[in-house]
Amino acid sequence: MSDVSTTKSMDDIMSLCKRRGFIYQASEIYGGVNGFWDYGPLGAQLKKNLRDAWWQDIVMNPCQGKPGPKGDPVSIVPVDTCIIQNPKVWEASGHVGGFNDPMVDCRETKSRYRADHLFCMGEKGDKSGQIYAFVENNDASFDAALKKLGKYKKKELTKDDIDICPLTDLSVDELAITVGPDAKEVGTLTEPRAFNLMFKTYLGATATEDDIAYLRPETAQGIFINFKNVVDTTRVSVPFGIAQTGKAFRNEVTPRNFTFRSREFEQMEIEFFCHAEEANDWYAFWRDWRMQWWQEIGLAGENLILREHDKDELAHYAKEGAGTSDIEYRFPFTAPGYGELEGIAHRSNYDLNAHQNHPDSNTKLEYLDTTRGELAKNGQPKGERYLPDVIEPSAGLDRGVLAILCEAYTPDPERPSKVFMKFHPRVAPIKAAVFPLVNKDGMPEKAAELHQLLVKKFGHLGKIETDPKQSIGKRYARMDEAGCPFCFTIDGDTLTDGTVTVRDRDTAEQKRIPFDDVVQFVATGLGLT
């Protein structure tokens, strides 16, 4: 597995995404809008294929049949909840009061920064408070900032001359004479202030400030508030999970890195409910299986890691001593570091407890577990009421697509296209392509026959391409950039001996197989046999 940081350019990947119709800037003809992206024909199918793979392996065939910690089948049911909920949902969950980032503005450049992403550096022993803030905590940013600070101090400085601290550790007086990351003058940064990340909207045609609602910042709360409904209307019993995919919205101050940090994004989330005594075992189960799933879908290799959180990273809902981990991918823009792809968290019973105890919910969310509790005279358990603990594997669908695009991008100077997209066949947007060598002599008709056979058999999994125009080399090159695993060419020999040429995307090797074997060949290649 190659190192994505040294062999792949994010600019090149973004260029291919636009050129081949994977991802476009939203509202591009009007100059775009920061933090929003549209998926083109290939990107929409790639995203659907990844979502469908997750749905199949979570809802339809949970964990691909892998048994849980005690050997029992894993139970998962789906929901699809609204983007807009009663605002009190977000009050109870803590999003209205606590879903904030500390922000600072630069008066000179008019830029805005997250205060917890800014670090300040100042000369050791300097009592004047003259310090410099830079955005990213990495060597390149540090070196640039050190040079600029040395110029400001009118002497050469080294790393040994400098103290560094998070910007949020500074007092207001110190901050008042801080240099902004892109500014030339001191005193450019404002005092940190809270910036709520939820998008506001209004309900009703004649809405006022009393009718404020929010676009959901996560899909999880829709699951929690329907926990009782699901238990009452299905035959599920703890331990079980509720799964959901859907859009979420966060008013990111500085959306960046292509689709990695966007204001509109899609999540794939599971809230798995279990007894507190079993939570640690279920956490380990989901942590390991979710890592395995990403590896199987095309991210196997050194660019994917599993990282356990340190204590100071734990979210407010995390249970003390409980596990939280991230599955992280080394994107070109994070290298040599990694960016979060999916988080697996032990949320304790924080959310159910918050909604049960909110003064306006008036709903008990405790679960009656008839398999637990003291034994009655007949030897059967009396039952135990409790709020289940929750294990949450929460993945970003857009980040998953981006990781798969980055991993699949494979430079190859020997090919006419100079690059091919090495998608796992399960997520490849185009599953196969059928080309007549030339657009005459009965070849188009035979190609159409094979195309229809493949569409009938595999069309529900993705696109089956056909194209009679341009040279066969240019058509192969286009399919390489689209990531199509197999191209079948109908030529003169097909009409005489009943064979076709099949070209493999990864090796570019070609061989002849019988026309009647093509369907089985594709099924095998897609892992369907």
C-alpha positions in Angstrom: 0.0 0.0 0.0 1.5 3.3 -1.0 1.7 6.4 1.2 -1.1 8.7 0.1 0.8 11.7 1.5 3.8 11.3 -0.9 2.2 10.0 -4.1 -1.2 11.7 -4.4 -2.1 15.3 -4.9 -5.4 16.6 -3.5 -5.5 19.1 -6.4 -5.2 16.3 -8.9 -8.0 14.3 -7.1 -10.3 17.3 -7.0 -9.6 18.0 -10.7 -10.5 14.4 -11.6 -13.7 14.6 -9.5 -14.8 17.6 -11.5 -13.7 16.3 -14.9 -15.4 12.9 -14.5 -18.5 14.1 -12.7 -17.9 12.8 -9.2 -18.2 16.1 -7.3 -19.1 19.7 -8.3 -19.0 23.0 -6.3 -22.6 23.7 -5.3 -24.1 26.7 -7.2 -21.0 26.8 -9.3 -22.5 29.0 -12.1 -23.1 31.7 -9.4 -19.7 31.5 -7.9 -20.4 28.7 -5.5 -21.3 28.7 -1.8 -18.6 27.8 0.7 -19.1 24.5 2.5 -21.6 23.0 0.1 -20.9 20.4 -2.6 -23.0 18.6 -5.2 -22.5 15.1 -6.5 -22.4 14.4 -10.2 -23.5 11.3 -12.0 -20.6 9.1 -10.9 -20.3 10.7 -7.5 -24.0 10.2 -6.8 -23.8 6.5 -7.7 -20.6 6.0 -5.7 -22.2 7.6 -2.6 -25.3 5.5 -3.1 -23.2 2.3 -3.4 -21.4 3.1 -0.1 -24.6 3.9 1.7 -26.2 0.8 0.3 -23.3 -1.3 1.4 -23.5 0.1 4.9 -27.3 -0.5 5.0 -27.0 -4.0 3.8 -24.3 -4.9 6.3 -26.0 -3.1 9.2 -29.7 -3.4 8.8 -30.4 -6.2 6.3 -27.7 -8.6 7.4 -26.3 -7.1 10.6 -22.5 -7.3 10.9 -22.6 -9.8 7.9 -23.9 -12.4 10.3 -21.1 -12.0 12.8 -22.5 -12.9 16.3 -22.3 -10.5 19.2 -20.1 -10.9 22.3 -22.3 -13.7 23.8 -22.7 -15.5 20.5 -26.2 -14.3 19.7 -27.2 -12.6 16.4 -26.9 -8.8 16.3 -30.3 -7.1 16.2 -30.7 -3.8 14.2 -33.9 -2.0 13.1 -34.0 1.2 10.9 -35.7 4.5 11.3 -35.8 7.7 9.1 -36.4 10.8 11.2 -37.1 14.4 10.4 -34.4 17.0 9.8 -36.4 19.5 11.8 -37.6 18.4 15.3 -39.1 20.3 18.2 -36.5 22.8 19.4 -36.7 21.3 22.8 -35.0 18.2 21.5 -31.9 20.3 21.1 -32.3 21.9 24.4 -32.4 18.5 26.2 -29.5 17.2 24.2 -27.3 20.1 25.1 -26.9 21.5 21.6 -28.7 24.8 22.1 -26.6 25.7 25.2 -23.4 23.8 24.5 -22.9 23.2 20.8 -20.6 26.1 20.5 -17.1 26.8 19.2 -14.9 29.6 20.6 -14.3 32.0 17.7 -12.0 35.0 17.2 -12.2 37.5 14.4 -9.3 39.3 12.8 -10.1 43.0 12.4 -7.4 43.5 9.7 -8.1 40.6 7.4 -11.8 40.1 8.3 -11.0 36.3 8.7 -12.6 34.2 11.4 -10.8 31.4 13.3 -11.7 28.8 15.8 -9.9 29.8 19.0 -9.1 26.2 19.9 -7.3 25.8 16.5 -5.1 28.8 17.1 -1.9 28.5 19.1 0.1 31.4 20.3 3.9 31.8 20.4 5.9 34.4 22.3 9.5 35.0 23.2 10.4 33.3 26.5 10.8 35.8 29.3 9.0 38.5 27.3 6.8 40.4 29.8 5.3 42.7 27.2 2.7 40.1 26.0 3.7 40.6 22.4 2.8 37.2 20.8 1.9 35.7 17.5 -1.0 33.3 16.7 -0.9 30.7 14.0 -3.7 28.5 12.7 -2.5 24.9 12.5 -0.3 23.1 15.0 2.2 21.7 12.5 5.8 22.2 11.5 5.1 24.2 8.4 2.9 26.7 10.1 5.2 26.9 13.1 8.2 27.7 10.9 6.3 30.3 9.0 5.1 31.9 12.2 8.6 31.8 13.8 10.0 33.7 10.8 7.3 36.3 11.0 7.6 36.7 14.7 11.4 37.1 14.4 10.9 39.9 11.9 8.5 41.6 14.2 11.0 41.2 17.1 13.8 42.4 14.8 16.0 39.5 15.6 16.4 35.9 14.6 14.5 33.4 16.8 14.7 29.7 17.2 12.2 27.2 18.6 14.2 27.2 21.9 13.4 30.9 22.2 9.6 30.4 22.0 6.8 29.5 24.4 3.6 28.1 22.9 0.1 27.9 24.4 -3.4 27.5 23.1 -5.1 30.7 22.3 -7.9 29.9 24.7 -5.5 30.0 27.6 -4.8 33.7 27.1 -6.3 36.5 29.1 -8.2 39.3 27.3 -5.3 41.7 28.0 -2.9 39.3 26.3 -5.2 38.7 23.4 -5.6 42.4 22.7 -2.1 42.6 21.4 -2.0 39.3 19.6 -1.1 39.3 15.9 -3.6 37.5 13.7 -2.4 34.5 11.6 -2.6 36.5 8.3 -2.3 40.0 9.7 0.6 42.5 9.7 -0.4 44.6 12.7 -0.8 43.8 16.4 -4.1 44.0 18.1 -6.0 42.4 15.3 -7.8 39.6 17.1 -11.0 40.0 19.0 -11.9 38.3 22.3 -13.1 34.7 21.9 -16.9 34.4 21.8 -19.2 31.4 21.5 -20.5 30.6 18.0 -23.4 28.2 17.8 -23.0 25.7 15.0 -26.7 25.0 14.4 -28.6 26.4 11.4 -31.7 28.3 12.5 -34.9 28.3 10.6 -38.5 29.4 11.2 -41.7 27.3 11.2 -44.8 28.8 9.7 -45.5 31.3 6.9 -46.0 34.1 9.5 -43.2 33.0 11.8 -41.7 35.2 14.4 -38.7 34.8 16.8 -41.0 32.5 18.9 -41.1 30.0 16.0 -37.4 29.3 15.8 -36.4 25.8 14.9 -33.1 24.2 13.9 -31.8 22.0 11.1 -30.4 18.9 12.9 -26.7 18.9 13.6 -26.7 15.1 14.0 -29.1 12.2 13.2 -28.6 10.6 16.6 -31.2 12.6 18.5 -34.0 11.5 16.2 -33.1 7.9 17.2 -33.1 8.6 20.9 -36.5 10.4 21.0 -38.0 7.4 19.1 -36.5 4.8 21.4 -39.8 4.1 23.2 -41.8 4.1 20.0 -39.5 1.5 18.5 -39.6 -0.7 21.6 -43.4 -0.4 21.8 -44.1 -1.1 18.2 -41.6 -3.9 17.3 -40.5 -7.1 18.9 -36.9 -5.9 19.6 -35.4 -6.4 23.0 -32.2 -5.1 24.6 -29.5 -5.5 23.3 -30.5 -4.1 20.0 -29.6 -1.2 17.7 -31.4 1.5 15.7 -29.8 2.6 12.5 -30.3 5.7 10.3 -28.7 7.5 7.4 -29.5 11.1 6.6 -28.5 14.7 6.2 -27.2 16.8 9.0 -26.1 20.5 9.1 -23.4 22.4 11.0 -22.7 26.0 10.4 -19.0 25.5 10.2 -17.1 28.7 10.5 -14.2 27.6 8.3 -15.4 24.7 6.0 -12.3 23.3 4.3 -10.5 20.4 2.7 -13.0 19.7 -0.1 -15.9 17.7 1.3 -14.2 16.7 4.5 -15.6 19.6 6.5 -18.9 20.8 5.0 -21.9 22.6 6.2 -24.3 20.0 4.8 -23.3 16.4 5.1 -24.7 12.9 5.5 -24.2 10.5 8.4 -24.6 6.8 8.8 -25.3 6.2 12.5 -26.1 3.3 14.9 -27.3 3.8 18.4 -26.9 0.4 20.0 -28.8 -0.1 23.3 -27.5 -2.5 25.9 -27.3 -3.1 29.7 -24.5 -1.2 31.4 -22.9 -4.4 32.5 -22.5 -5.5 28.8 -21.5 -2.1 27.4 -17.8 -2.5 27.4 -18.1 -5.8 25.5 -20.4 -4.3 22.9 -18.1 -1.3 22.6 -15.1 -3.5 21.8 -17.3 -5.5 19.4 -18.5 -2.5 17.4 -15.1 -0.8 17.4 -13.4 -3.9 15.9 -16.1 -4.7 13.4 -16.5 -1.2 12.1 -12.7 -1.1 11.5 -12.9 -4.4 9.7 -15.8 -3.1 7.5 -13.9 -0.1 6.2 -11.0 -2.3 5.4 -13.2 -4.7 3.5 -14.8 -1.8 1.5 -11.5 -0.7 0.0 -9.5 1.1 2.7 -7.2 -1.7 3.8 -3.7 -0.6 4.4 -1.5 1.9 6.2 -3.7 4.9 5.5 -6.4 3.6 7.9 -5.9 3.5 11.7 -7.9 2.9 14.8 -7.2 5.4 17.5 -8.4 5.3 21.1 -9.3 8.8 22.6 -7.3 10.3 25.4 -9.2 11.2 28.6 -9.1 14.9 27.7 -10.8 14.3 24.3 -13.9 12.6 25.7 -17.3 14.2 24.9 -19.7 15.5 27.5 -21.9 12.4 27.1 -19.0 9.9 27.5 -19.0 7.7 30.6 -16.0 8.0 32.8 -13.6 5.1 32.1 -15.6 4.0 29.0 -14.1 3.7 25.6 -14.2 6.1 22.7 -12.2 5.6 19.5 -12.0 7.0 16.0 -11.4 5.2 12.8 -9.1 7.7 10.9 -7.9 7.9 7.4 -4.7 9.6 6.2 -6.0 12.1 3.6 -3.6 14.0 1.4 -4.5 17.2 3.3 -4.0 15.7 6.8 -0.8 13.7 6.0 1.3 12.7 7.8 -1.6 12.9 10.3 -5.1 11.4 10.0 -8.7 12.7 9.8 -11.7 11.2 11.5 -13.8 8.9 9.3 -16.0 7.3 12.0 -16.3 7.5 15.8 -17.3 4.7 18.1 -18.4 6.0 21.5 -19.8 4.7 24.7 -22.4 7.4 25.3 -23.6 5.9 28.6 -27.3 6.6 29.1 -26.7 10.4 28.8 -29.2 11.1 26.0 -32.1 8.9 27.1 -31.7 10.4 30.6 -31.6 13.9 29.3 -34.8 13.5 27.3 -36.6 11.6 30.1 -35.8 14.3 32.6 -36.5 17.3 30.4 -39.5 19.1 32.0 -41.5 19.2 28.7 -41.0 15.6 27.6 -43.2 14.0 30.3 -42.1 10.5 29.0 -40.4 7.7 30.8 -37.9 6.0 28.6 -36.8 3.2 30.9 -36.7 -0.3 29.5 -38.4 -3.2 31.2 -36.0 -6.1 30.8 -37.8 -9.3 31.7 -34.6 -11.4 31.6 -33.1 -9.6 34.6 -34.0 -8.9 38.2 -34.6 -10.9 41.3 -36.2 -14.3 40.9 -39.8 -14.8 41.8 -41.2 -17.9 43.5 -41.7 -19.6 40.2 -38.0 -19.2 39.5 -38.5 -16.6 36.8 -36.9 -13.1 36.9 -39.2 -10.3 38.1 -37.7 -7.9 35.6 -35.5 -4.9 35.8 -36.2 -1.3 34.7 -33.3 0.7 33.5 -32.1 3.2 31.0 -29.8 1.3 28.6 -26.3 2.4 27.9 -25.6 3.3 24.3 -22.7 2.4 22.0 -22.7 4.7 19.0 -20.8 3.9 15.8 -21.2 7.2 13.8 -19.7 7.4 10.3 -19.6 10.3 7.9 -20.9 9.2 4.5 -19.3 12.1 2.6 -16.0 11.6 4.4 -16.3 7.9 3.5 -16.7 8.8 -0.2 -13.8 11.2 0.0 -11.6 8.5 1.6 -12.5 6.0 -1.0 -11.8 8.5 -3.8 -8.4 9.3 -2.3 -7.5 5.7 -1.8 -8.7 4.6 -5.2 -6.8 7.4 -7.0 -3.8 5.5 -8.6 -1.3 7.4 -10.8 0.0 5.3 -13.7 2.1 7.2 -16.2 2.1 4.2 -18.6 -1.6 4.6 -19.3 -3.1 7.1 -21.7 -5.3 8.5 -18.8 -2.2 8.7 -16.5 -4.4 7.6 -13.7 -7.1 5.0 -12.8 -9.5 4.8 -9.9 -9.1 1.5 -8.1 -12.5 1.2 -6.5 -13.5 -1.9 -4.7 -16.0 -3.5 -7.1 -18.8 -3.3 -4.5 -18.7 0.6 -4.5 -17.6 1.2 -8.1 -20.2 3.5 -9.7 -19.9 1.7 -13.1 -19.8 -2.0 -12.7 -19.0 -2.9 -16.3 -18.8 -1.4 -19.8 -19.6 -2.9 -23.2 -18.0 -1.4 -26.3 -18.4 -2.3 -30.0 -14.9 -2.0 -31.5 -16.3 0.0 -34.4 -19.8 1.3 -34.9 -20.7 -0.9 -37.8 -20.6 -4.5 -39.2 -23.1 -5.9 -36.7 -20.9 -5.0 -33.7 -23.2 -2.4 -32.2 -26.2 -4.8 -32.2 -24.2 -7.5 -30.5 -22.9 -5.0 -28.0 -26.5 -3.9 -27.3 -27.4 -7.5 -26.6 -24.7 -8.0 -24.1 -25.4 -4.6 -22.5 -29.0 -5.5 -21.9 -28.0 -8.9 -20.4 -25.7 -7.1 -17.9 -28.2 -4.4 -17.1 -30.9 -6.9 -16.3 -28.6 -8.8 -14.0 -26.5 -6.1 -12.4 -28.2 -2.8 -13.2 -29.5 -2.5 -9.6 -26.0 -2.4 -8.3 -24.6 0.4 -10.5 -24.3 1.7 -14.0 -23.6 -0.6 -17.0 -21.9 1.6 -19.5 -22.0 1.4 -23.3 -20.5 3.7 -25.8 -19.8 3.2 -29.6 -17.9 6.5 -30.2 -14.2 7.5 -30.2 -11.2 5.1 -30.4 -11.3 2.1 -28.1 -8.2 3.4 -26.3 -10.0 6.7 -25.4 -13.0 4.7 -24.2 -10.8 2.5 -22.0 -9.1 5.7 -20.6 -12.4 7.2 -19.7 -13.4 4.0 -17.9 -10.1 4.0 -16.0 -10.8 7.4 -14.6 -14.4 6.3 -13.8 -13.1 3.3 -12.0 -15.0 0.7 -14.0 -13.6 -2.8 -13.1 -14.3 -4.6 -16.4 -14.6 -3.5 -20.1 -16.0 -5.9 -22.7 -15.2 -5.3 -26.4 -17.2 -6.7 -29.2 -15.1 -7.1 -32.3 -15.1 -9.1 -35.6 -14.1 -12.3 -33.9 -17.2 -12.1 -31.6 -19.4 -12.5 -34.6 -17.5 -15.6 -35.8 -16.3 -17.5 -32.7 -18.6 -16.1 -30.0 -15.9 -14.7 -27.8 -15.3 -11.1 -26.4 -12.3 -9.3 -25.1 -12.4 -8.4 -21.4 -10.0 -5.8 -20.1 -9.1 -5.7 -16.4 -9.0 -2.2 -14.9 -6.2 -2.8 -12.4 -3.8 -4.6 -14.6 -4.9 -3.3 -18.1 -4.5 -6.9 -19.2 -6.9 -8.3 -21.9 -8.1 -11.8 -22.6 -10.9 -13.5 -24.5 -13.8 -15.3 -22.9 -16.9 -16.8 -24.4 -19.8 -14.4 -24.9 -22.0 -16.7 -22.8 -19.6 -16.6 -19.8 -19.7 -12.8 -19.4 -22.5 -12.6 -16.9 -20.9 -15.2 -14.6 -17.5 -13.5 -15.0 -19.0 -10.2 -13.8 -20.9 -11.9 -10.9 -17.6 -13.4 -9.8 -15.7 -10.2 -10.1 -18.3 -8.3 -8.0 -18.2 -11.0 -5.3 -21.7 -12.2 -5.9 -20.8 -15.9 -6.2 
